[in-house]
Amino acid sequence: MAAIYAVSGCRALETNTRDGYDYTEAVQVKPAAASYANRTAALTALLEEHEARRTRRQAALELARLYLDHANPAKDYRRALVHMNLYFELCRDTQPAEDVVNWWAALELLERTTAVAQQVAPLKSTIAKLNLEIERLEAEVGRHKNERVRLNRIQEEIQTENQRLRALIEQLKQLDLQHEAKRNRLIQPLQP
């Protein structure tokens, strides 16, 4: 029997014939005989319909392995994790194999990483939009700085012109006072 499993590519699963039922036959579906979809359907039906905990546990584990299989065109890591969790629920009375626990830990980490990546994706989009807005605002600030420089230059020119006009007004006042003083001198001798 082991030679048949080795040639067919199937893993030998836990076998228990003590109670007169060969669980290996119930859980194993040979890859040569069925596609992944057929194998998952058969194992799912076995998982749902069979009453023996051991058979259901093995079906859950095999379903997890099928969903993880590198050659499966419909790999589904989330479903593999669901079936691994079910396997552990059904393993209450036995210790699961270390490699199964390791695969479960890797799937848990992958699930958390996927969840974080799904949360990060919209944030990346928001960050990209905000970066564009920052660029736009920086360009606007640059335009405002240029405008401020231009207005400061105009203000300086106005202040310079105001100072020139004040100086001119002051000169005109002095000239007017001088002119008034000359006129008063000329008018005084003429007055009786």
PEGI-V467646 format. One record per helix or strand of 2 or more residues. SS is the DSSP state (A for helix, B for strand). FROM is the first residue (numbers start at 1). TO is the last residue. Records with the same first field share a line. If there is no record, write none. Layout:
# PEGI-V467646
SS->FROM-TO + FROM-TO
This chain:
# PEGI-V467646
A->2-8 + 23-27 + 31-33 + 36-49 + 53-68 + 77-90 + 98-190
